[in-house]
């Protein structure tokens, strides 16, 4: 058997390699360095505040109370007190009228909604009128709490609900007396 020359030379049998990319001529970009000064500044401020709090707590005696308010704190004029009392009483009259109408109906849902709204109305009227007299304020807030408790109790007819309803009625009478 003889070898036939097929015309293939060594150079035609070698495979060529794919071209290799040249190495970069500049350094690759690096992530920007994090700035440490904001963190350091916050840590320093926190340390100073902690040290100040420690010094204050160590220098105060355990029984030391805050100083009483200045005796010349401004009070309310008689007109401001009267206006505040009138506003709270008007809110009470509106709330009481709605509670009477809705709790004497046949819809427990409307009754609960009415007492919840009345509680909010009374609390809002007290907070909106800081000049209201202390006794009237206490009566309005007590009634608001009784209305909220009545709403939270929800189920009418139970002995607990009856006690809560009686308490709300008593506080409503006290509020009516306070408003005159």
N, C-alpha and C positions, 0 to 999 in steps of 0.2 A: 504494500500500500504506500502510496506516495502522497506526500503532502502537496497539496495544491496551494499555490500562492494566490490568495484572493485579493491581493492588492492592499491588504490592511497593514499598516505600519504601526509601530509602537505609538507614535504621536496621535494616530487616529483612534487608538483604543483607550487612551487615558481619558478620564472624565475631568471636566473642568469644575472647579469649586465655585460656589457663588461668591460674589464680591463681599468683602468684609468692610463694614462701615469704619471709617477712620475714628480714632479716639477723639473725644471732644477737646477743643482747644481752650475752653474756659471751665472753671469749676462748676459743678451742678449747683442749681439754686438751693439754698437752705431755707428752712422755715425761719421766719423772723424770731428773734429772741424775745421771750416774754418779759414784759416790764414788771419788775418786782416792787417798784416804789409804791404803787397804790396799796398793795397788800401790806407792805411794811408800815406805811402811814396809818392804815386802819388798825393794825395791831398795836402801834404805839399809842394811838388815841384810846383804844380799849384798855390798855395797861394803865394809862394815866387816870381814866375814869374809875377803874377798879381800885386803884390806890387811893383816890380821893374818897370813894365810898367807904373803904376800910378805915381811913383816918376819921371820918365823920362818925362811923359807928363805934369806934373805940373811944372817942372823946366824949360822947354823950353818956350820961349816967342812965342806968336802966329805967328808973322811974320818971325820967324827964319827959314831960308832955310838950306838945306844941304850944306856942304862946297863944293866949286867948285873943279873939278878934279885937280890933281896935274899938274902943267905946264910941268913937264918933262915926261908926259905919252909918251910911245913909239909910233912913227908914222910908216908909211909904206914907204919903199924905193920906188924910182921911178920904179924900176923893178917889185916890187910887185903890184904897182898900174897899170902898163902897162899890166901885166899878168892877173890881175883881170878884167880890162876893156876888154881885148881880149876875155876872157872866157864868159863874159856877152854878148858881141857882137856876138860871135859864137852861143850862145844859141838863141839869137834873130834871126840870119839868118836861123837857123834850124826851129825855130817856125814859122817865117814869110813864109818860103817856104812851109811848111805843111799847114798853114792856107790858103795861096793863092791857093794851089792845091785842097784842100777839099771844100773851100767855093765857088769855081767856078764850082763845079760839080753839079750833080742832086740829091745828097743825103743830106738832111738837118741833118740827124743823124750823118753822118761823119763830116759835117761842125761843128756841136756842139761839137762833141768829139775832133775835131782838135783844136778849140778855148780853150776848157777846158784844154787840154794837153799843149797848148802853154802858157797859164797863169801859170800853175804849173811849167813848164820848166823855165820861166823867173824868177818867185819867187825863185825857187831853186838856180838858177845861182847867183842871188843877195845875198842870204843868205850864199851860199858856198864861196863867194868871198868878204869878208868884206873890202878889200882894194879898191874896185871899187869907182870911183869918184862920188861925190854927185849928180851932174847933170845927169850922166848916170844912177845911181841908181834910181833917181826919175823918169826918163823917162821909165825905164824898169818896175818899179812897177806900174806906171800909165797905161802902156800898158797892163800889166797883169790884172789889175782891169777892164780895158775896155773889154778885152777878156772874163773875167768871167761874166761881165754884159751882154755881147752879148750872151754868152751861156745861161745865166739864162732867157733872153728875149725869146729865142727860136723861136717864130713864125715869119718867114720872111714875108716881104711884108707890114707889118703894119707901120704906120708913126713913132711910138715909136721905133720899131726895126730899121728903116732907120736912125733915129737920133743916136741911139747907134752904129750902123755900121759906120756911118760917123765919130763919135767920135773915134772909134777904128782905123779907117783908118788914121785920123789926128795924133793920138798918135803913130801909126806905122811909119808914115813919120818922126815924131820928133825923134823917136828912130833910124831910118835909118840915119838921119842927125847927130845924136850924135855919131853913130858908124863910120861915115865917109865913 
